[in-house]
Amino acid sequence: MAARFADCPICRDELMTAICLPMPTDEEGLLAFGKDFNPAKTLNGAIALAATGDLAGPAVALMRAVFACPAADARLREAMILRTAVRLKCDYAVHASTRIALNSGLSKAEVEALTADGSVTGIDPDIVLIARMADDLADRATLEEDSLELSIERWGFDNTRKLILMLSWFNLVNRYESACRVPIDSDEKLGQSSGPT
């Protein structure tokens, strides 16, 4: 049975809707993440993956691989996450990613450009290009020809494939977080966080 806004202690947030899926237990988190699981520091979006049963282990493994992928440094990765969250209107991820983007070295001007309506312009060209790719995937589920061509010219075939997979993962996770109504992380939990765990 789904939890109701009024009787769900984790969902008492103005951004939540009337019905949500309850967050997994700490035991489920431990099973999915292993002995390094810390519910006080792991972000709710990552913790929510632990409730997926036999899919939790592979989902967590892919999340870890995406965040360790050398094709994108922390700034580029956070630009991907933030822009995807904005395009998909994922309140949870916009809130967390705005803070994490600043913690990961993006400037306030870059964060403002990534969260604005319309095309991203006037900042680091790599971030402009990755934002364009994020827009394409969120809006069309594919890359426009010129976005793909520019990515190949900038990052090559192998890294372009990795960046597309990373952007696809962020699309999946944003949709999952929104559909499950994952509760917003507190500013204290976000702290100096530079990733989901």
Secondary structure, DSSP 4 states (H G I P E B T S, - for coil): -PEEGGG-GGG-STTS-SEEPPPPPHHHHHHHH-TT--TTTS-HHHHGGGGGGGGHHHHHHHHHHHHH-TTS-HHHHHHHHHHHHHHHT-HHHHHHHHHHHHHTT--HHHHHHHHSSS---SS-HHHHHHHHHHHHHHHHSS--HHHHHHHHHHHHHHHHHHHHHHHHHHHHHHHHHHHHTPPPPPHHHHTT--S--
